[in-house]
Amino acid sequence: MFLTVDANDNRPLYQQVVDGVKALIARGDLREGMTLPSVRQVAGDLGVNLNTIAVAYRQLQDEGFLTVRHGAGAVVSSRRARGVEEVELLKRLRTALTELILAGRSDREIAAAVRQQLEVLRQKGDPR
């Protein structure tokens, strides 16, 4: 599993891990039934506290992406978030688009950025 965290990122470390695992699932690098590395291993690999990874795994479990069995590890359970309605997803997208508009981006620049991010998301490798 290829994850990275960035100390300069404004998101909390656990959220970076959550977002990275979701990107790996969305891209197909992590498929249903695959076992994730242990909390201890991921924490060691990333150089972060065990609790940070435990919180990330718990959030992924709460959202329906992982099944966590104590002692047996975490297994990818789905590519779909549980309980997230399309309306909610579109609200999140609208918020991101609003931020880009307020940052002075044109419609053309926003559309190009969306296309580029979709390409990145679908590529194998770095989930950022």
N, C-alpha and C positions, 0 to 999 in steps of 0.2 A: 504494500500500500504506500503510495507516494503522497505524503502530506508535508506542507511547510507552514510555519507561522512567521509572521513579520512583526517585530517589536515596534515598527513605525506605523503599523496599521491601527486605525482608531477602534476597530472592533476588539472586544475582549478575546483572549486567546482561545477560550472554549468555543466561542462563536466562529472563529477562524477554522477550528477543527470541524465543527458541525458543517459549515459551508463547504469545506474541502471534501468531506466524506459525501455530502449530497452531490457535489460536482462529479466525483468518481462514480457514484451510482448512476447519475443522469447520463454520463458518457458511456456507461457500460463496462468500465474497468472493474467495478464491483457489482457482481450479479447476485440475484436472489440465491440464498443458500451458502454463499461464501462466508467463511469465518474471518473476522477481523483480528488483527493482533491484539494481545492483551493490553489492558490499561497500562500496566507497568512497562511493557515494551514500547508502546507509543509515547508515553511520557519520557522514557529514556531516550528514544530516538529524537524527539523534538526538544529535549532539555527543559521540560516544563513539569510542574507539580502533578502528582498522580490525581489529585482532586480535580484538576482542570480537565483531564481526559475523562474522568468518571462523570463529571457534569455534562460534557459533550455527548458521551455515550447515552446517558440518561435522557437528554433532550432528543436525541435521535430515536431512542426507544419510544418516548412519549409521542413523537410525531409519526410513529409507525414504520420507520425505516430499518430499525434493528430489533432483534429479539435478544435480550441479554439473559443468560443463564449463569448464575453464580457458580464459579468453578469450571464452567464449560466454555465461557467466552461469549462474544457477541457475534451474531449471525445476521447477514443482510436479509431482511424479511420482505422488502417491497421496494418498488421504484416509485410508489405513489405515497404522498403524504396523507395521513389519515385525518379526516375532519377538516381539511382545508378546501373551502368552497372556491369556485372560480371567481366569484364576486370579490372575495378577499384577496386572491392573487392579483386580480386586476387593480384593486386599490393600491396594492404594494407597487405594481408597475407604474401606476399613475403618480405615486409619490416620487419614485425615482425619476420619471420623466419631468415632473415639476422641478426637481432639483437641477436637472440638466438645463432646463429653460432658464431658471433663475441664475444659473452660472453663465448665461449668455450664449449658449449653443444654439445654432440654427436647426431647423427641422431636418435639413440635409445632414448635418453633423450628427444629430441624434440618431437618425436612421442608420447612418454608417457605423456608429458606435454599437448599436444594437446588433447589426449584422456581424460585426467583428467579434463581439462577445459571444454570439451564438457559435461562430466558427471555433473560437477558443474552447468553449464548453464541449464541443463535439470532438476535439482533438484528443489524442492519447498523450499522456505526459503530465505536465504541471497543471494542477487543478485551479490555479489562480488565474 
